[in-house]
């Protein structure tokens, strides 16, 4: 008579090993993903460029019969705070007077390196436009004009410049993000000689 011995067979050891390996791999991938997110949001998170208006000038200015025309120049610095190149395009400089547009200029496309600051100058001629009565009779934003050491207060006209820049930043060569920045300034100009009395952005 042959006796058979029963045995309880548990899960194969290879199956347990594979399950443990999958768990370890999953935990590792989650850890890597968390690290990547932390690095991304601390180092590579896209930021909008920073625009600073350094100077405003009117190289030419003339007024006659209640109308004025001039050449407008604006000097700005644009800083790219990102760790990737900022490629700007579809940017413009707009000039407004009494709520209406009197000048416009497209800003040529270009690139600013990571952490770099680029200095730009925009100059264009403004077609003749009529002055509002308040610009010639009552100072809109009176300011001191120094002539021969004497402070005089002259009537002024006030214009507004709007610089708008758009572009993209490509992070880690894979992710492209849209960024933009703008700088709006109010500029006071002496009516008698076209000198810039001041500007506020």
Secondary structure as GFF3:
##gff-version 3
##sequence-region A 1 201
A	DSSP	alpha_helix	13	39	.	.	.	ID=ss1
A	DSSP	pi_helix	40	44	.	.	.	ID=ss2
A	DSSP	beta_strand	50	64	.	.	.	ID=ss3
A	DSSP	beta_strand	67	79	.	.	.	ID=ss4
A	DSSP	beta_strand	86	97	.	.	.	ID=ss5
A	DSSP	beta_strand	100	107	.	.	.	ID=ss6
A	DSSP	beta_strand	110	112	.	.	.	ID=ss7
A	DSSP	beta_strand	117	130	.	.	.	ID=ss8
A	DSSP	alpha_helix	133	136	.	.	.	ID=ss9
A	DSSP	beta_strand	143	147	.	.	.	ID=ss10
A	DSSP	beta_strand	150	154	.	.	.	ID=ss11
A	DSSP	beta_strand	156	171	.	.	.	ID=ss12
A	DSSP	beta_strand	175	190	.	.	.	ID=ss13
A	DSSP	beta_strand	196	200	.	.	.	ID=ss14
###
